[in-house]
Amino acid sequence: MAKNQKKYRHLDFHARDRIEALLDEGHYQVEIAKILGVHKSTISREIRKHRETGVYKAGVADHKAGISRSNSKYQGMNIEAHKEMKQHLIEEMGVKQSPDGISGRMKADKCEVTVSTTAIYRWLYSPFGQQYCKLLCTKRYRRRPQRHTPKREMIKNIKEIHDIPKMVLRNGDVSEADTFLSPKRAKTTEAVALRVKRRSKFISGSKIPSMETKHMTKSMKRLQKENPSDALLMDRGIENRGHGEYGIPTYFCDSHAPWQKPLVEGSIGLARRWFWPKGTDLSKVTEEKLQEGFRILNSKYRKSLGYRSAREEEERYGMIASLLATGVAIH
C-alpha cells in the first residue's frame, strides 16, 4: 500500500444506528467519531450524504449507501476504462477468436495488461458489451448448456480402440475422424468428412457427395496422403467399411461411445457453432468456404496447446520431424 494511501472502513447498519441514537442524545460529531473509532470526517460525510429532509435516520442512510455502492462499480468497467484493451478484444473477436483464446494468448505472450475469460464474458453480457455478442460463435447473450448426441452406427470385423499399440498412443501421431450431415429436410446426401490430429489439434476434411463407402474411402485416402498420420480412430458407421484401403492402421471406438474420440466430436461442435449450425444445408456450402472455415479454426488459440494455434503446432511438429530426418539433435 502506498505511503500516503488511507485505509477506509465502510459503516454498517449497526454503526449507523448508533450514530442516529447519539445524534438524538445531542452528541457532537467529534464525540460520535471517538465513540465509533473513526475519523470525524467519516461522520460528517455520512450525515451530509445520507440524511433525509435534514434528519439522519439509520434505515434511510443504510439504504442510500447500498444503492450508492451498487452503482459505484459495474460489469465490464475495467475493459470499458481501458480503450486499447477494448479495441484489442473487438478486433480479435472480429477474426473469430474466442474469449478464452484471447485471454490465454495474452497471458502466453506475457502482455503488460491482461484480462481473464470471466471478465471478458462479464463485459460482453453487460449493457456496454452486448453489441459485440454477435461476434461470439453462439451469438447469444448468455451461456447455454451444450447437448451431445452420440452416434449409433455400427460396423463388423474391426480392430478395437483397445488394440492400439501403447507406443503409438505415447509417441505416435494419432488422428480421429468422423462426419457431419445435412438435415433430412434438406433432401440432400452431401456431408463433410472431418479428421483431427490429437497431437496438434489440426483439422482437415472435405465434402463428400454422400455417406457411401466409396466416397468416405476416397476422402480418407486423400487426407492421409496430404498429411500422414500413424493411426486413425473412427466410430462404427457403415460408411467406414472401406477402412482397409485408407493406407493407415484404423481402429474403432466401442459401440455408442463417442467420448472415446472427443477431439473430433469437439471439432465438429466448433465447426457447427462458428460456421455451419445444425440445420445447414451442406449442398449450399462450397468446398472453398469449407476450407476457409477449417483455416480459421486452425488459427484459433488453444488452451490445451499453451494458447498456440493448431496450425502453429502442426508446423512445429513438421519442423521437428524434418530436423530428425536430417540427423539434427533436438533438445
JOVENSUL-V560313 format. One record per pair of residues at least 24 apart in sequence whose ideal C-beta (glycine too) atoms are under 10 Angstrom apart, sorted by the first residue. I is the first residue (numbers start at 1). GAP is how many residues later the second one is. D is the distance in Angstrom with one decimal. If there is no record, write none. Layout:
BEGIN
I_GAP_D + I_GAP_D
END
This chain:
BEGIN
6_33_8.7 + 8_30_9.5 + 8_31_9.3 + 8_34_8.2 + 9_27_9.9 + 9_28_9.0 + 9_29_6.9 + 9_30_9.8 + 9_33_8.2 + 10_32_9.8 + 10_55_7.7 + 10_59_7.7 + 11_25_8.0 + 11_27_7.6 + 11_31_7.3 + 11_32_9.0 + 11_34_9.8 + 11_35_6.1 + 11_39_9.5 + 11_47_9.8 + 11_50_8.4 + 11_51_8.5 + 11_54_7.3 + 12_50_7.9 + 12_53_9.3 + 13_45_6.4 + 13_46_8.0 + 13_48_8.7 + 13_49_4.7 + 13_50_9.7 + 13_52_9.2 + 13_53_9.7 + 14_44_8.8 + 14_48_9.8 + 15_27_9.5 + 15_28_9.7 + 15_31_8.7 + 15_43_8.7 + 15_46_9.9 + 15_47_9.5 + 16_30_7.3 + 16_31_10.0 + 16_34_8.0 + 16_40_8.4 + 16_41_8.7 + 16_42_4.1 + 16_43_8.3 + 16_44_9.3 + 16_45_5.0 + 16_46_5.5 + 16_49_8.0 + 17_40_9.7 + 17_41_4.3 + 17_42_8.6 + 17_44_9.4 + 17_45_8.6 + 18_40_8.3 + 19_24_6.7 + 19_27_6.6 + 19_28_7.3 + 19_31_9.6 + 19_37_6.8 + 19_38_10.0 + 19_39_7.0 + 19_42_7.9 + 20_27_9.7 + 20_35_9.3 + 20_36_5.9 + 20_37_6.2 + 20_38_4.4 + 20_39_8.8 + 20_40_9.6 + 20_41_7.9 + 21_37_8.4 + 23_24_7.6 + 23_28_9.7 + 23_32_9.1 + 23_33_5.8 + 23_34_9.9 + 23_35_10.0 + 24_31_10.0 + 24_32_9.2 + 74_48_9.7 + 74_49_9.9 + 74_52_6.7 + 74_53_8.4 + 74_54_7.7 + 75_44_9.1 + 75_46_9.6 + 75_47_4.7 + 75_48_6.6 + 75_49_9.4 + 75_50_7.0 + 75_51_3.7 + 75_52_8.3 + 75_53_7.7 + 75_54_8.3 + 76_43_7.5 + 76_44_8.6 + 76_45_9.4 + 76_46_5.6 + 76_47_3.0 + 76_48_7.7 + 76_49_8.2 + 76_50_4.2 + 76_51_8.7 + 76_52_5.1 + 76_53_5.4 + 76_54_9.8 + 77_42_9.8 + 77_45_9.4 + 77_46_8.5 + 77_49_8.6 + 77_51_8.4 + 78_35_9.6 + 78_37_7.3 + 78_41_6.6 + 78_44_9.3 + 78_45_8.1 + 79_36_6.5 + 79_40_6.8 + 79_41_7.3 + 79_43_8.5 + 79_44_4.4 + 79_45_9.2 + 79_47_9.1 + 79_49_7.9 + 79_50_7.3 + 80_43_7.2 + 80_46_8.4 + 80_48_5.2 + 80_49_8.1 + 82_31_6.7 + 82_33_8.3 + 84_29_7.8 + 85_26_9.5 + 85_28_6.0 + 85_29_8.9 + 85_30_6.2 + 85_34_9.9 + 85_35_9.8 + 85_38_9.7 + 86_29_9.7 + 86_37_8.1 + 86_42_9.0 + 86_43_8.6 + 86_46_9.2 + 88_25_9.2 + 88_27_9.1 + 89_26_7.5 + 89_30_10.0 + 89_31_6.4 + 89_34_7.8 + 89_35_8.8 + 89_40_8.6 + 89_43_7.8 + 89_46_9.2 + 90_39_9.3 + 90_41_9.8 + 90_42_6.0 + 90_45_7.5 + 91_44_10.0 + 92_28_9.9 + 92_43_9.1 + 92_209_9.0 + 93_27_8.9 + 93_31_8.8 + 93_39_6.4 + 93_40_9.5 + 93_41_9.3 + 93_42_3.9 + 93_43_7.1 + 93_44_9.7 + 94_38_8.9 + 94_41_6.1 + 95_40_9.3 + 95_201_7.6 + 95_204_8.0 + 95_205_9.4 + 96_39_7.9 + 96_40_9.5 + 96_41_7.3 + 96_178_6.1 + 96_179_8.9 + 96_197_9.2 + 96_200_5.2 + 96_201_8.3 + 96_203_8.4 + 96_204_7.2 + 97_38_9.1 + 97_199_9.3 + 97_202_8.3 + 97_203_6.1 + 97_204_6.4 + 97_212_9.7 + 98_37_9.9 + 98_38_7.7 + 98_39_6.9 + 98_172_9.1 + 98_175_9.6 + 98_176_9.1 + 98_202_6.7 + 98_203_7.9 + 98_204_9.7 + 98_205_9.7 + 99_24_9.2 + 99_25_7.3 + 99_36_9.8 + 99_37_7.8 + 100_200_9.7 + 100_201_8.2 + 100_202_9.2 + 100_203_6.2 + 100_207_9.1 + 101_198_9.9 + 101_199_5.5 + 101_200_3.5 + 101_201_7.0 + 101_202_7.4 + 101_206_6.8 + 101_208_8.7 + 102_198_9.9 + 102_199_7.1 + 102_205_9.2 + 103_198_9.0 + 103_200_9.2 + 103_204_8.6 + 104_197_5.9 + 104_198_8.2 + 104_199_5.2 + 104_200_9.9 + 104_201_9.5 + 104_202_8.2 + 104_203_3.8 + 104_204_9.6 + 105_195_9.6 + 105_196_4.3 + 105_197_9.6 + 105_198_9.6 + 105_201_9.6 + 105_202_4.5 + 105_203_8.4 + 105_204_9.0 + 106_195_9.4 + 106_201_8.4 + 107_199_10.0 + 107_200_7.1 + 108_193_7.9 + 108_195_9.5 + 108_197_9.6 + 108_198_6.0 + 108_199_3.9 + 108_200_7.5 + 109_192_9.9 + 109_198_8.1 + 117_186_9.3 + 136_137_8.9 + 136_138_9.4 + 137_132_9.6 + 137_133_7.5 + 137_134_9.8 + 137_135_9.0 + 137_136_4.1 + 137_137_4.4 + 137_138_8.5 + 137_140_9.5 + 137_163_10.0 + 138_135_6.0 + 138_136_9.2 + 138_139_9.4 + 139_134_9.2 + 139_138_9.7 + 146_120_9.8 + 146_123_7.0 + 146_127_9.0 + 147_122_9.9 + 147_131_9.9 + 148_110_7.1 + 148_111_8.3 + 148_114_9.9 + 148_117_7.2 + 148_118_9.7 + 148_121_8.2 + 149_109_8.6 + 149_129_9.6 + 150_85_8.8 + 150_103_9.8 + 150_105_9.7 + 150_106_5.6 + 150_107_7.4 + 150_108_4.3 + 150_109_8.0 + 150_115_8.8 + 151_27_7.8 + 151_28_9.1 + 151_84_5.4 + 151_85_8.2 + 151_86_6.5 + 151_102_9.3 + 151_104_9.8 + 151_105_7.9 + 151_106_9.7 + 151_107_6.0 + 151_114_9.3 + 152_83_9.2 + 152_84_8.8 + 152_85_9.3 + 152_103_7.8 + 152_104_5.9 + 152_106_9.7 + 153_26_9.9 + 153_58_9.4 + 153_82_6.5 + 153_83_5.7 + 153_84_3.8 + 153_85_5.8 + 153_86_7.8 + 153_87_8.5 + 153_102_9.2 + 153_103_9.7 + 154_81_8.6 + 154_82_4.1 + 154_83_8.0 + 154_84_7.6 + 154_98_9.2 + 154_101_5.7 + 154_102_8.7 + 155_79_8.7 + 155_80_8.4 + 155_81_4.3 + 155_82_6.7 + 155_83_5.8 + 155_84_8.7 + 155_85_5.8 + 155_86_6.1 + 155_88_8.3 + 155_97_6.8 + 155_100_9.7 + 156_80_8.5 + 156_82_9.6 + 156_85_8.8 + 157_84_8.9 + 157_86_9.8 + 157_87_9.6 + 157_95_9.9 + 158_76_8.9 + 158_78_6.9 + 158_82_8.5 + 158_83_9.7 + 158_85_7.7 + 158_92_8.1 + 158_93_7.7 + 158_94_4.2 + 158_95_9.5 + 159_72_9.7 + 159_84_8.7 + 159_90_7.5 + 159_91_6.8 + 159_92_4.9 + 159_93_6.6 + 160_91_6.7 + 160_92_6.6 + 160_93_8.6 + 160_94_7.5 + 161_72_6.3 + 161_73_9.5 + 161_90_5.2 + 161_91_6.5 + 161_92_5.3 + 161_93_6.7 + 161_96_8.3 + 161_99_5.7 + 161_100_8.4 + 162_89_8.5 + 162_92_8.5 + 162_98_9.8 + 163_86_9.4 + 163_88_6.3 + 163_89_9.4 + 164_66_9.7 + 164_67_5.9 + 164_68_10.0 + 164_69_7.5 + 164_85_8.2 + 164_87_5.2 + 165_65_9.4 + 165_66_8.2 + 165_84_8.9 + 165_86_10.0 + 167_63_9.6 + 168_62_5.5 + 168_63_5.2 + 168_81_8.0 + 168_83_9.5 + 169_29_9.0 + 169_61_9.7 + 169_62_8.2 + 171_28_9.7 + 171_59_8.8 + 172_26_9.2 + 172_27_8.4 + 172_57_8.2 + 172_58_3.7 + 172_59_6.1 + 172_77_9.7 + 173_24_6.2 + 173_25_7.7 + 173_26_5.3 + 173_27_8.3 + 173_29_10.0 + 173_54_9.4 + 173_55_7.7 + 173_56_4.9 + 173_57_4.8 + 173_58_7.8 + 173_144_7.7 + 173_148_9.2 + 174_24_4.8 + 174_25_7.4 + 174_55_6.8 + 174_56_6.4 + 174_57_4.8 + 174_58_7.7 + 174_59_6.4 + 174_75_9.8 + 174_77_8.8 + 174_87_9.9 + 174_89_9.4 + 175_24_8.9 + 175_25_9.9 + 175_27_8.9 + 175_29_8.9 + 175_45_9.7 + 175_48_8.4 + 175_49_8.6 + 175_52_8.8 + 175_53_9.5 + 175_54_4.2 + 175_55_8.3 + 175_56_7.2 + 175_57_5.2 + 175_58_7.0 + 175_59_9.4 + 175_73_8.0 + 175_75_9.9 + 175_86_9.6 + 175_88_8.8 + 175_89_8.3 + 176_53_9.7 + 176_55_9.8 + 176_56_7.6 + 176_57_4.8 + 176_58_7.5 + 176_59_9.4 + 176_77_9.1 + 176_84_9.0 + 176_85_4.2 + 176_86_8.1 + 176_87_5.1 + 176_88_3.8 + 176_89_8.1 + 176_90_9.7 + 176_91_8.3 + 177_27_9.8 + 177_28_8.5 + 177_39_8.9 + 177_42_9.1 + 177_43_6.6 + 177_46_8.1 + 177_52_9.6 + 177_55_5.9 + 177_56_7.2 + 177_57_5.0 + 177_58_8.6 + 177_60_9.9 + 177_63_8.2 + 177_66_9.6 + 177_69_9.1 + 177_71_9.9 + 177_73_8.7 + 177_84_8.0 + 177_87_6.2 + 178_27_9.4 + 178_55_9.5 + 178_56_7.0 + 178_57_6.4 + 178_59_8.1 + 178_62_9.6 + 178_75_9.9 + 178_80_8.3 + 178_83_6.8 + 178_85_9.8 + 178_86_4.6 + 178_87_6.9 + 178_89_8.5 + 178_90_6.3 + 179_26_8.8 + 179_29_7.5 + 179_32_6.8 + 179_36_10.0 + 179_37_7.4 + 179_40_9.1 + 179_55_9.5 + 179_56_9.1 + 179_58_7.1 + 179_60_6.9 + 179_61_9.3 + 179_85_9.6 + 179_89_8.5 + 180_25_9.4 + 180_84_9.9 + 180_87_9.9 + 180_88_5.1 + 180_89_9.6 + 180_91_7.3 + 180_92_7.1 + 180_96_7.8 + 180_98_8.7 + 180_100_9.3 + 180_102_8.1 + 181_29_9.8 + 181_30_7.3 + 181_97_9.6 + 181_99_9.9 + 181_101_7.3 + 182_94_9.3 + 182_96_9.8 + 182_97_8.7 + 182_98_7.0 + 182_99_5.3 + 182_100_4.4 + 182_101_6.6 + 182_102_9.0 + 182_103_9.1 + 183_95_7.1 + 183_96_5.2 + 183_97_7.7 + 183_98_7.3 + 183_99_9.2 + 185_94_8.2 + 185_96_8.7 + 186_93_8.3 + 186_94_8.3 + 186_95_4.1 + 186_96_7.7 + 186_97_6.9 + 186_98_8.7 + 187_94_8.8 + 187_96_9.1 + 188_93_6.2 + 188_94_6.9 + 188_95_4.2 + 188_96_8.8 + 189_26_9.3 + 189_93_9.5 + 189_94_8.6 + 190_25_9.7 + 190_91_8.3 + 190_92_4.7 + 190_93_4.6 + 190_94_9.1 + 190_95_8.3 + 191_24_8.4 + 191_25_8.8 + 191_28_9.7 + 191_48_8.6 + 191_91_6.4 + 191_92_9.9 + 192_27_9.2 + 192_76_8.6 + 192_79_7.9 + 192_84_8.0 + 192_90_6.2 + 192_93_8.1 + 192_95_9.9 + 192_98_6.6 + 192_101_9.8 + 192_102_9.7 + 193_24_9.9 + 193_25_9.2 + 193_26_4.2 + 193_27_6.9 + 193_29_9.5 + 193_30_7.8 + 193_46_8.6 + 194_25_9.4 + 194_29_9.3 + 194_70_6.1 + 194_71_9.9 + 194_73_6.4 + 194_74_6.1 + 194_77_7.4 + 194_96_9.9 + 194_100_8.6 + 195_24_8.6 + 195_25_7.3 + 195_28_5.1 + 195_29_8.5 + 195_32_8.3 + 195_34_7.9 + 195_37_7.6 + 195_38_9.9 + 195_39_9.4 + 195_69_7.3 + 195_72_9.2 + 196_33_10.0 + 196_37_9.9 + 196_65_8.8 + 196_66_10.0 + 196_67_5.0 + 196_68_4.7 + 196_69_9.3 + 196_70_8.4 + 196_71_4.8 + 196_72_8.9 + 196_74_9.9 + 196_101_9.8 + 196_102_10.0 + 196_114_8.5 + 197_30_7.8 + 197_32_6.3 + 197_33_10.0 + 197_66_8.3 + 197_67_9.9 + 197_113_8.0 + 197_116_8.9 + 197_117_7.1 + 197_120_8.7 + 198_31_9.0 + 198_33_9.5 + 198_35_8.5 + 198_63_9.3 + 198_64_9.6 + 198_65_5.7 + 198_66_9.3 + 199_30_8.9 + 199_31_9.6 + 199_106_9.8 + 199_111_9.8 + 199_114_7.6 + 199_115_8.4 + 199_118_6.3 + 200_27_9.9 + 200_98_9.0 + 200_102_9.4 + 200_105_7.6 + 200_108_9.3 + 200_109_9.4 + 200_110_5.5 + 200_111_8.3 + 200_112_8.6 + 200_113_4.0 + 200_114_4.2 + 200_115_8.7 + 200_116_7.9 + 200_117_5.7 + 200_118_9.0 + 201_62_6.8 + 201_65_9.2 + 201_66_7.8 + 201_96_9.2 + 201_97_8.1 + 201_99_9.2 + 201_101_5.7 + 201_103_6.9 + 201_104_6.2 + 201_107_9.5 + 201_108_8.6 + 201_109_4.2 + 201_110_9.6 + 201_112_6.7 + 201_113_8.4 + 202_25_7.5 + 202_27_9.9 + 202_65_9.7 + 202_92_9.2 + 202_95_9.5 + 202_96_5.9 + 202_107_9.3 + 202_108_4.5 + 202_109_6.9 + 202_110_9.9 + 202_111_7.1 + 202_112_4.3 + 202_113_9.4 + 202_115_9.0 + 203_60_9.3 + 203_61_8.6 + 203_64_5.3 + 203_65_9.4 + 203_67_8.2 + 203_68_7.8 + 203_90_9.1 + 203_91_5.2 + 203_92_9.3 + 203_94_5.4 + 203_95_5.7 + 203_97_9.9 + 203_107_6.7 + 203_108_9.6 + 203_111_9.9 + 204_87_9.0 + 204_90_6.5 + 204_94_8.5 + 204_110_9.6 + 205_59_9.7 + 205_62_9.1 + 205_63_9.6 + 205_66_8.8 + 205_85_7.3 + 205_86_8.7 + 205_88_9.7 + 205_89_6.5 + 206_81_6.8 + 206_84_7.2 + 206_85_8.1 + 206_88_9.4 + 207_75_6.9 + 207_76_8.9 + 207_78_7.4 + 207_79_8.4 + 207_80_5.5 + 207_82_9.9 + 207_83_6.0 + 207_84_9.7 + 208_31_8.6 + 208_74_9.6 + 209_74_9.6 + 210_29_8.7 + 211_26_7.6 + 211_27_8.0 + 211_28_4.5 + 211_29_9.9 + 212_26_9.5 + 212_27_6.9 + 212_29_9.8 + 212_30_9.6 + 213_24_9.8 + 213_25_7.5 + 213_26_5.7 + 213_27_7.6 + 213_28_4.8 + 213_29_4.7 + 213_30_9.3 + 213_32_9.4 + 214_25_9.4 + 214_27_9.8 + 214_28_7.0 + 214_31_9.6 + 215_24_7.8 + 215_27_9.6 + 216_24_6.4 + 216_25_8.5 + 216_26_6.7 + 216_27_8.9 + 216_30_9.2 + 217_24_8.4 + 217_25_3.6 + 217_26_7.9 + 217_27_9.1 + 217_28_5.2 + 217_29_6.8 + 218_24_8.9 + 218_27_9.1 + 219_27_9.6 + 220_25_8.3 + 220_26_4.5 + 220_27_8.2 + 220_28_7.8 + 220_30_8.4 + 221_24_6.6 + 221_25_5.9 + 221_26_5.8 + 221_27_8.9 + 222_25_9.9 + 223_24_9.9 + 223_25_9.3 + 224_24_5.0 + 224_26_10.0 + 227_87_8.1 + 227_91_9.3 + 233_27_7.4 + 233_28_5.2 + 233_30_9.1 + 233_31_8.1 + 234_27_7.4 + 234_30_8.7 + 235_25_8.6 + 235_26_6.9 + 235_29_9.2 + 235_30_9.5 + 263_41_9.5 + 267_27_9.4 + 267_30_7.2 + 267_31_9.9 + 267_43_9.4 + 270_26_9.9 + 270_27_5.7 + 270_30_7.9 + 271_25_9.9 + 271_26_6.6 + 274_26_8.9
END
